[in-house]
Amino acid sequence: MAQSMALNSAAGLSGMLKDGHRHYEGVEGAVLRNVEAAKDLSRIISSSLGPNGMNKLVVNHLGKIVVTSDCAAIVRELEIEHPAARMLSMASETQDKECGDGTNLTVSFAGELLTKTEDLIRMGLHTSEIIAGYRAAADRLFEILPTLTCAEMGDARSKDELI
């Protein structure tokens, strides 16, 4: 029996840990863990997006049951501890306070950007290169976006402009 309990030193770290564990080293590993945590929050929220979005049943730490498809309510009831996922939660709360809507889009869009970021990191790009690429894309977006208007409204009280 003592023989079966012995640590297999040839197996290294994987010999000590349970099956299915993941081990990361260095900055890349930390970044990937942060991306994964934020993507998990996005995955939870994304299925409640849109008019056909599904409701979520959330039981908070007090035992209160909340059934909703509102992202702001879901994020508010979840007890998020991971710093990266907490940042997404704060972005959702800020969107709710500033606009009153669009919280689900904020979290889902950030999750999709992080999915692409994870792919780029695994391809070998450095995080500073990825950030520079996203900034260049944002600059290009701000150039193109004003040209995409189909109509402008000067006075919201005018019946002629509403029609």
N, C-alpha and C positions, 0 to 999 in steps of 0.2 A: 504494500500500500504506500509506503514511503517513496518508492520509486516512481509511482504514477503522479505524486504530488510535486515532484522536483521540477524546477524551471528548466526548460530546454534552452540553454544559452545560445545554441546555434540558431534558434528561431528569432532571437533579438527581441525588439520591442513588440512585434506581433505575437510572440509567444506569451507575453504577459497580459495582453489585452483580449477582450472578448472578440468573437467573430463578428465581422461587419464593421469594426471600428475604422475610423479614418484618422490619419496622422499627417499633419501639415508642418512644414518647417519654413521659417523665414518670412519675409514680408509678403511674398506671393501667397503663401498659405493663409496669412491673416486677412489679406484682401479678399481671397476667395471665400473665406468663412463669413466675412461681412456681406459680400454679395449674396451668398446663399441665404443668410438670415433675412435680408431685405426681400429677396425673391420669394421666400416662403410667405411673408406677409402679403405680398402682391398676389400670390396664388390663392390665398384664402379669400381675398377681396374680389379678385377679378371675376369670379363666377356670379357675383351679384350686380355686375355692370349691365346697364341698358334696361329697356322696358321689359324684357323677358328674363331679367336677372333673378336668381334664386334667393330666397330668404335664408338667413343664417340664424341658428339657435345658439345664443351665447349665454353661458352661465358664468356670472362673475364671482369674485371671491366671497361675496356675501350670500351667494346662493340665489341671487336675483336672475330670473330668466328673461332674456330679451330676444324677441324674434323680429328681425328686420333685414332689409336689403340696403339700408342706408350705410354707406361706408363710414361716415363720421361717427355714427352710433356704434358700429362694430369696433372701430379702432378705439373709441373712448372706453368701451367696456373691456377690451382685451388688456391684460397686464403685460405689456411689452417691456422686457428687460434688456434685450440686446441693443447696444448703442446704435448700430446701423439701422436696424428695424425701427428703433425709436425715432430716428431722424425722418424716416418715411411717415411715421405717425404724426410727428410735429408738422411736416409739410401738409398732411391732410387736414390737421386742425387749423393751420394758417389759411389754407384754401377755403375752409368752411367759414372762418371768421371774416375773411376779406370779401368773398363772393357769395357765400351761402350755398354753393353748389359746386360740382366738379371734383369732389373729394375722391370718388372712385376712379375717375380718369387720372388724377394725379398719381395715385398709388399704382394703378395698373400700367401707366405709361413709364413710370420710374422702374417698375419691375421688368418691363420689356427692354429698356435701355440697359439695365443691369445684366440681363440675359446676354445681350450682344457684347457687353463689357467682359463678361466671363469668357466668352469665346475668344475675344481678342487677347485676353491675358494668357489663355491656354495656347494661343498661337505664338506667344513670346513677346508681345508688345509690352512696353513699360507703361505703368499707370500714368506717368506724365504725358506720354505720347497720346494715350487714349483721351485724357482730359483736353489736350490741345485740339484733338480731332473733334470732340464734342463742342468745344468753343467755336471752332471754325464753322461747324454745321449751324450753330445758333446764330452766328453773324450772317451767314448766308440766308437763313430763315428770316431774319429781321429785314433783309434786303428785299426778299421776294414777297413776304406776307402782305405789305401794303398794296401791291399790285393785284392782289387776288379779290378785291372787293367787287361785288356785282351791282350794288346800289348803295347810295348813302342817303341818310335821312337827316335833315337839318332840324325840323321841328316835329317832335313826337305828338304834339297836339293837333297838328294839321291833318284833316281827313284825307285830303288829296295825296299827301305823302305816304299815308298808311296804306292806301289802295294801290 
